[in-house]
Amino acid sequence: MQVGFLGFGEVASTISSGLMDNGVDVYTCVIDRTNKTKEIAENTGVKFYNSYRSLAKNSDIIISTVVPSNAFEVAKMVGKYSKGIYVDMNNVSPKTVKQTLGMIKNGKTVDAAIIGSVVEMGLNVKVIASGPFADDFAGLKSFGMNISVVGSENGHASGIKLLRSAYTKGVSALLFESIQHGYKMGIDKEVLKYISETEGKDFIDSAVSRITSAAFHADRRSQEMEEVVEMLSEKQDPVMAKATEEFFKQLSKNIKKPNKRPENYLEVFKLFYGD
Amino acid sequence: MQVGFLGFGEVASTISSGLMDNGVDVYTCVIDRTNKTKEIAENTGVKFYNSYRSLAKNSDIIISTVVPSNAFEVAKMVGKYSKGIYVDMNNVSPKTVKQTLGMIKNGKTVDAAIIGSVVEMGLNVKVIASGPFADDFAGLKSFGMNISVVGSENGHASGIKLLRSAYTKGVSALLFESIQHGYKMGIDKEVLKYISETEGKDFIDSAVSRITSAAFHADRRSQEMEEVVEMLSEKQDPVMAKATEEFFKQLSKNIKKPNKRPENYLEVFKLFYGD
């Protein structure tokens, strides 16, 4: 089994390591890529092709993990050479993923999305997949990947991921806004307590984690929300998603970004108010 | 123990019944009130005073459960006659509750807020209370009320309630928006499933209940959010709360209100799209 990666950042590195441990041959190509990417690929210990064309021709499964804005261009570049199954694992909207996978001439395509943190979970991170060749891609479960097929249509996996993301990021923004106001009134602990009575026992820990994470990743969140808003705008006026995007934009502008993730929300609000 | 109610709707009726069962004398006054209010008070079996002044003079504890827009006027009317403890149990902002309780000349005031549904919980519904006489008001626990003192300052109980409300109503709006989009794509069940993997096992039931309830009570929700937005606007630009208010305004405008609460969200979205 030969797996190729287009783009080689954290996701590719983590999954490659795991696959190689389980006996898979992993290749990439780093022509015209940054030194950082080359370094990551070398440190991971994958093998190299000297052209994207060779990578595309020789991989049983080729996985695209580039920056979202390059997803389409990369698919276009290798589309007519790809012999195996082409998997788009980028964080893009269903519309973009369909356009991207439309470039793959043999039609052996998969829309895949990572749910959760690849840093925390490693090879075992949950991957959902849809599209005509999702079942074939799921064969990588034999090599340790944690893939669930969620449908046969391209766009479904990325849609599920983005809608889940709209919800979880929105919840973080709501929490931040309410608890920040409670903090100013001196009733933040009580607000958390009375919300937790209907939201279950894990609510408070999860809320604190969401508030600190929102502060630390505000900028990235606002960028990710752009994709969500674009997707939701296709079918409705997404009032809540737009507000979530705006919330994270304002937050990243107003907060002095901490060097490390704050340990609790009091630290966050102190950062916010500079005392 | 003599308890008086100013205003006599569902909350007053439910709490009165329970208190009377436990041996409390309950009074109200229905001068200039609607026939509906008179009827509720008569059916509940409380006793009547012929003036608000007498009610205020003779009650050990007087509880205001009027419509929020009347909270201030009612307090102003009885403020100089109130001999006992005056409890504002209306759904108003901390600022309004402070102004309202400022009308009570003897200063024996309590800011109280109901958390949850008085219809479902009856006398046992959770009531949070703050203010200088909150501990005294909590004496009604001996007569079956479920009162928790959350602070000594007027404004804290109503603040906790409104911030909790900002969060829970916002979550309902987020869910509605995401799942509605998922429904149009045919992936609503999967979106719920993958959100539930991080949100806990009760998430799906709770989500379905929130979506149906949002549809059924959209109009009331948008009105309640006005108070939340007013409160949050005192200290920040409440991006998420404003969006939640807007969401429910649009929803109440766009959805054909069902006669009874829908049983599941598929019914809701069918109502929405009229098929």
Interface residues (C-beta under 8 A of the other chain):
Chain A: P94 I115 G116 K126 I128 V150 G151 G155 H156 G159 I160 K161 L163 R164 A166 Y167 T168 G170 V171 A173 L174 L175 E177 S178 I179 Q180 H181 G182 K184 M185 G186 I187 E190 V191 Y194 I195 E197 T198 G200 D202 M231 L232 K235 Q236 D237 P238 V239 M240 A241 K242 A243 T244 E246 F247 Q250
Chain B: P94 I115 G116 K126 I128 V150 G151 G155 H156 G159 I160 K161 L163 R164 A166 Y167 T168 G170 V171 A173 L174 L175 E177 S178 I179 Q180 H181 G182 K184 M185 G186 I187 E190 V191 Y194 I195 E197 T198 G200 D202 M231 L232 K235 Q236 D237 P238 V239 M240 A241 K242 A243 T244 E246 F247 Q250
